[in-house]
Each structure stands twice: as C-alpha cells, then as structure tokens.
C-alpha cells in the first residue's frame, strides 16, 4: 500500500476497525474510505456492489461483524445471516472490482470446542463446534473458505487473520454484555469510586440519579464497596491482543505477505491458509484480574465465586506462523490495560 492508495475499512466503528483507522491515519495514509451502517448496509447486495463499482478500493480491511458472545447467544439466526451476507457481498465484490488485497478477520470460535491449546491453524474443521456460538462460527468459516477458494480459482490475494480476545480502546464496557477484560476494568473502576465514596462519579459513570439504585444495580454484577465478584476459579486461560498491535500486524501483512506465501507449492490440496493473529501468551483469569486491579488501583477484594462455572472455552493460539512471517507483538498486557483504562477515563470525563 502507498500513502495515497484507496483503502476501505469495513466496520470502522468497532474495536478492530477503529484501531485500523487510527493506525492508518497516524501513518499518514490519505485516502481511507469509511461508511457507517446507515450510509452502507453491507447485507444489501446491490448497495454493496454499487459502492465497490463506484469507489474501486485497492485494499480492503474487512472488520465488519455482528459479534457473538455468551450473553447474546440467543440471536443465532442474526449471527449466521448477517455475517454471511456481509462477507459474501464484500468478498465477491472485491473480486469483481479487482481489489489488490483484502484482509478478512475471523474468530477463535471457528476452532472445535475440545481443541487443545496452543491451537495451530490446522485444527480448523477437525471437530464439533461450541454449541452457543455455532451459527457465528459457521458464518466465519464460510468467509475463510470463500477467501481461500477465490484465491485458488481466481488468483485473488485475500488473506484471513484469526483473532483471539482482542482488547483496546473503543471496546464494549456495557456490564450486561462486555467481555471479561472490559467488564473487569469498569467494575474495578466503579469499585474504586465506591471505596472513595465518590458517589457523584459513580452516578455519572452509570448515568443514574440515585446512589441507592446504583448500588442495587451494581450488586447484580457482583460489585459492592467491599469486593468484585468473578465467576469461576480464575484458572481458565486466555490470550489477549491489543487492538493497536492487531492494526500493526494487519498493516505488516498488507505490506509484506501474499496468499502465495501461505501454502506449500507442492501440496495437492491447499488448506488452512489463515493466520492466527495473537501473542501466543497464556494468561489466567486470576492473573488478568490481578493485573487490572493493579492498573486501576482498586483496593477491594477479588472474590472468585467457585459456585459459578469457569468458561468452557479455554484457549491460547499458536502464533508461530505469524512470527515466522516476520511480525511479533509489542504491547505487554499490563501496558495495554493501562492504555485502555486511561482511554476509558478520558472518554467518560
């Protein structure tokens, strides 16, 4: 990509897309196209085709997604329909309009539920999927196979990066639906305010007017002046990648890696050409909570409720392919959480 290359970021408001936009702007790329959902519905085949035909982007970062989580897993039809439609429209129209390179993002949910860590790329389609995320996973697998198939049949240059537990600025901090790191940061921040008897700040953060109602609301999420509740033993393991590292790795792949670099030229079958994009570093939920506690400065207790289940998904990826291609992560977990917490404080003041 050159500084004046026409680049389209699909999904620029999400955690991945917003990090990509910020990164490219800092790198002084001057011709980045973004569209809100109201401006362009990627589920609309005609609208998407018209957009590509008119704009003719040279490079595409496909980060648009209806994200899946246990808290919203009842929307199974939405996950499979909306993600499948967006993917099919963007990938096909990238081919039709001769996009030079596309980078499509996938999720660790595509790996089998009983896969062992560290997870290598060749574990794709080797077992049954986790039930709660199965429609989402099927949709993302479809996108991965679309990119691979278009490359094989049409000679396109479409890459797939598989993300595991992305975190960073502009994430979802809603206590109802947030993932573990975002939820812990906000809960411990609010816990810190409770300890400090800073009722005004608590009410401002929650957009509430009654401190009694606020305390009752926070108790629903296991947060009191004394402690923060965390489900399970804290032994489940995760891998966390900061969104700015994701953007840096994505830029590296766009600049230096082609589909032809991702398979053995003598192989009779081309499979598993996607790339695990992560750190490969295992962190337990307890270690994560203690790190968040340190960064936030929360002086209360961490209560691990062992009557509640540990997460069924205990995953760390093998990132040796990405490292062998020449990229390594730069942001440590503690530094990343510190950046994220500072962003949260700034955004809520």
N, C-alpha and C positions, 0 to 999 in steps of 0.2 A: 504494500500500500504506500502511495505517495501522500504527502501532506494535503494535496488537493483532490485526491481520489474521492469519488462519490461513495459514501458509506451509509448503509441503512442499518439502524439498530431497531429491531422489533422488540417491543417490551421495555422501553427506556425508563419507565417509572418503577419497575421492580428493583429488587436488591442487586441483581446481576446487571440488568440493563442500565440502571443509573450509575453504577460503578464504571461500566464501559464508557458511558457518555462523558463522565467526569475525567476519566483517564485520557480519552482521545482529545478532549478539549485542552487538557494540560500539556499534551504532546503537540498541540497546535495543528491538529487536523481541522481543516477549514470548511469541509463540505460534507457534514454529517446530517443525514435526514432522520427526523423523528416524527412520529404521528401518534396522537392519543387514540384511544379506542373510539371515541366519538368521531374522530376525523377519518379513521380507517378501521373497519371491523375485519380482522383477518379471517374470520369464519365465513365472510361473504366472498365467494369465489370470484364473482365479477369485479367487485370493488378491488380485490387484491390484484387481479390480472390487470385492471386498468392502471392501478398505481405503478406496478412494475413496468408496464409498457410505456408509461409517461415519464417516470423518473429514471429508469435504466440504471439502477445502482450497480456499481462494480464489485462491491464487497458487502456481505450481509452477515450481521451478528443476530442470530435468531434466539432471543432470550424471552420471547413472549410465551407465557404459560399460565394455565389455571392450576395453581399449586395444590398438591394433595397433602393432607395431614390427618392424623387420627381424629382430631377434633371436628373435622368437616368431611369425614369419610362417607357420610350418607349421600353425598352428591355424586354417586357413581356414574350416572348417565352423563352428567355435565363433564366430568373428567375425561371420559372416553370420547364424547362427541366433540367438545370444543377444542381439546388439544389435537385430536386427529384432523379436524378441519383446518385449523390454523397451520399445522405442519404441512399438510398436503398442499395447501394453497401457496405457501411461501416456498417450499422446496421445488414444486413443479414450476412455478413462475420464475424462480431463479434459473432453472434450466432453460426455459423458453426464451428468457431475455439475456442469456449468455453472461450471467454473473461469474466473475473470475474466481471467486472463492466464497464459500459460505461456511460459517461455523455455527453448528446447531448444538444446543445444550440438552443433556439428558440427566437422569437422576439415578441414584443408587437403588431406588425401589425396583429397577429393572432386574436386579440380581435375585436369584432364588432365596426364599425365606430361610432356608437352612444352610446357606453358604457360609463357609468358614473364612475368617479373616487371617491375614490380609487377602483381599479379594483381587484376583487378577482378571484381566479383560476376558479371558477365555471361559469364564464361568457363566457368561450370558447364555440363557436358554438351556441350562443344564438341570433345572429342577422347577418345582412348583413355586409360584409367586406368593408373597404375603397377601392374604385374602383382602384385608381392608384397603389396600392400595392397588389391587389387581387391575381395575379399569384404567387407572392412571398409568401404571407400568406398561400395560399392553399398548397404550397410545404412544408412549415414549419409545418403546421397542420398535413400533412401526416407523417412527421418524428416523431412528438409527438405521433401520434396514432400507428405508427409502433413500437416504443419503448414499449408503453403500451400493445400492442397486443402480441408482442413476450414475454413479461414478463408473461402475462396471460396464453398463450398457451404453452410456452416452459420453463417457470421458469427462464428466464434470469433476470439479475439485471441491467436494463438500466434506467437511470434517465434522466429527462429533466429539464433544468433550463431556464427560460424565462427572457431575458434581456431587460431592457428599458434604452435607451440612455447611452450606455457605452462610457466612455471617458478615455483618458490617453495617455501615450507615444506611439509613433509609429502609431498615428492616421492619417487620411487623412486631410491635410491642404490645399489642392488644392481649390482655391477660386471658381472654377467652380462647384465643386461637394461636398465640405466639408459640414458637418453638422454644426449646429448652434454654438456650443462651439468652435470647431476647427476654424471655419471661423472668429468668433469674436476675438479670440486670435491673429490670423495672421493679421487681418485687423487693430486691435488696435496697434499691434507692428509696422506695416508699417506706421500707422498714427503718432505714436510717433517719428519714424525716419524722417518723413516729417516735423514735427514741429521742430525737432532738425536740419533741413537742412542737414541731413546725407545722401546725395544723393548716395554716394558710397555703403552704406549698403543697401539702397533701391534697387539699381541695382543688387547687389549681391543676395539679397533675391529672386528677381523676375527673376534672370538670364537674364537680359536685358542690353543693352549698352547705350540706350538713355533715359535720365530722362524725356524728353517730352513724349516719348512713354509710359514710366512707369506711369506718371501722368494720361495720357489718359486712359490707361488700368485700373488703379485703380478707376477712375471715373465711369467705367462701373459697379463697385460693390459698388457704393455709398461712396467711400472713397476719401476725399480731405484733404488738410492740416488743414482745419477748423473742419471737423466733420466726423463721421462714421454713415452711414445710416443703420437703422434696420427696416425691414418690419413689419408693423402692429403697434398695440397699445402697445405691450410689456406685455399684460395681459395674454397671453397664458401660461399655466403651463406645466412644465416638471419635470422629475425626473432624476437625474444623478448619475451613479455609476462609481466610479473609477476602472480602469482595475485591479489594484493590489488588491482591495477589492474583485472584481469578482474572481480573482485567489485564494484568501484566502478562500472565500466561497465555491468555487469549490473543493478545497483540503479538506475542512471540510466535504462536502457531500460525497466525495470519501472515506474518512476515517471512517465516523460515521453513514451514512444514507443508508438504503437499500430500495428497492421498497416496501417491506412488511411494512415499516414504514409509507407509504403514503396513505393508504386507510383503511376504516373500514372493519374489517374481517367479520362482519355480513351483510355487504351490498350485495344485489343481483346483483348489477351492479358496476363495477369498472370504474370510470371516473375521469378526471381532476387530475391526479396524478402528474402533472408537478408542479414546484415550481417557483413562482415569485422571481427573484433574483434582489434585488434593495435596496434602502434606505427607500422608503415609504415617502420621504420628498418632498414636493411640492415647486418648485422654478419658479417664473415667468420669462419670457424672459427679462424683465426690470431688475429684481434682478440679473439675470445671467450677463447681460451686465455691470451693475454697479460693480459687483464683478471682472469681467475680467478687467475692466477699472482700478480698484484699484490695482490689482496684476501687470498689465503691466506698470502702471504709465503713462497712456495716459491722456494728459491734454486737449484734444479737446472735442467737444460736442458730445452727443449721440442724433442723430436725428431719432425719431420714425416716420416713414412715414405712417400715418394713411390712406393714399390713397391706400396703398398696403394691401393685406389681412393678417389677422392673420392665423396661421396654423390651418387647420381643425382638426388636431389631438392634443388633449389637455389631456394628460394622466399622471396619477400617479398610481402606483400599490400598492395594499395591500400586505405587506410583512410579515404579521403575521404568516403565515405558516413557513417561513424560520426562523423567530425569535423563534417560538415555538420549532423548531428542534434544536435550540441552537446556532445560529450564528447571529451576529449583525455587521453592518458596522463600520469601524474605521476611515476612512479618510473623513474629512469635505470638503465641496465644495471648500472653499477658499484655503485650503491646497492642495487639489487635483489640482486645477487650477495653483497654484504656482509651483507644481512639474512638471506639464505639460509644463508650459511656460519655466521653466529652461531647460527642456529636448529639447524644440524647439530651444532655444538659443544655446545650446551646439551642437545640430545636424546641425545647419546652420552656424557654425563658423569653 
